[in-house]
Amino acid sequence: MKKIYPLILSCFLLLTNVNSWAQCAIPQTSFSDCNYTPIGHRGYPSVYPENTLLSIEELFKRGVKYAEVDVSITKDSVYVLFHDNPSMFRTTNGSGKLNDKTLAELQLLDAGSWKGEQFKNARIPTLIDALKIAEKYDAHLYLDTKNYNV
């Protein structure tokens, strides 16, 4: 009988904390009162798909004023946010090299489902779109440029 008490207590604690864990699925952290300068790496990638407008905007909404983003260039010379070039399979449903694709081809790819079904159909954004988001929140982008033409 004594062996069952720890099991019952564990089950009780687990069940009473489920609601707390569910509320933590998307952290409610605000960084606006920090004593240091936080910089988001590819936006807010712990919750949102990296280098997407969703990820960057959520970071800025939480008071962070700086985001490091990765910039690559398409076949038709458009600057886009993308980290893994030349391979595309980790964060999109595409294949091949980003530099071999036009912006129109990239806009057909899903860049969000890999992070969760709720992000399905997130797109690879252009640098211009990311700059507009930064301007909206009076925030800044650190550009990590990628050179994969070697």
N, C-alpha and C positions, 0 to 999 in steps of 0.2 A: 504494500500500500504506500510506503514511503517513497518508493521509486516513481510512482505515478504523479506525485505532487509537482516535481520539477517540470514534467511534461505538460501538465495542465497549466502551470504558471507560464511556461513558454508559449503555449497556444493562446492564452489570454493576452499576453503582451503582444504577440504577433497580430492578433485580431484587432486590438485597440490601436495599434500603430499603422494599420493599413491605410486609414484615411489620411494620416499625416504623411505617409510615403507618397500617396497619390497626389497630394497637394505639392509635393516637392518635385514632381515629374518635370515641370518647367520651373527652374529656380526663380524666385521673386526678388532676386538681389538687385539693389540699386547702387550704382557706383558714384552717384553725384556728390556724396559727402566724403569721399576718400581723401586722405592726406598724401596721396601719391598719385602719379599719373598712370592710370591703367591704359593699356593698349590691347585692343582685341586682335587676336591672331586669326585672320581670315573671317573676321566678323565675330559671331558668337557661336563657334562650332561645337560647343559641348551640347547644345540643344538643336541648333539649326544647321542645315547643310552649308558647309563652308563656301566662302566666296560667292554667295548668292545675295540678292537684294534683301531677302528675308533676314538673313544672318546679320548683315551690316546694319539694317534699319533697327533691328531689335537691340543691338549693341548700343546704338546712339540713343534710342528711347530710354535706356537705363542710365544715361548720363555719361557714358564713356565718350570721349571726344576724339579718340584716335583709333583707327583700324588699319592693320597691315593687310594688304590684299596682294594677290599674285596676278601679274598682268602678262598675257600672251597675245600674240597677233594671229589673225586668221589669214586664210589664203587671199582674201580680198582686202587685206590691210586694215582690218578693224581691230582695235584693242579691246580685249575681253578679259574678264576675271576668270582665271583658271590656273590651278597649281600643277597638276600632274602631267602636263604636256611633256613628252609626246604621247604617252598612253592616256586613254580616256575612260577605260573600263571601271576604275575605282569609284568615281563619283558621277558617272552618267551611264546611260544605257547605250552609249556609242562605242565605236571601235576606230582604230586607226589613229592618225596624228591630227591634232587640232590644227596645226599649220597647213594641213592639206584640205581643210574644209572652209567653206564660206560661212559668213554669219548666218545666212538663211538656212544652211544645213545644220548649223549648231543649234539654232532656235527650235528645231524639231526634236531635240534630245531632252530627256528627263534628267535633270541634275539634282533632284530632291529625294526620290524614292529610296535611294540607298540609305538615307538617314531615317526614314520612316514614311509610312504610307500617307500620313497627313501632309507631307511635303511633295507629293506626286505632282509632276509637271512644273516644278520650279525650273527656271531656265538659266542658262549661262548668261550673265549680264554683260553689257558693254561697260567699258570704263566710264563713258559719258553718263550712263544711268547711275553708276555708283557715285560719281561726283555730284550729281543732282541730289542724291540722298544725303550726302555729306553736307552739301550747302543748305539743305532744308533744316538740318539740325545744328548748323554752325559748327560742324565737325571737320576732321581732316583724315586723309588717307595717306598711309605710307605705302609706296609702290615698290613691290618686289618684282622687277622685270625678269622675264625668262627669255633665254636665248637658246632655242633648240634647233637652229638652222645649221649647227656645226656638223 
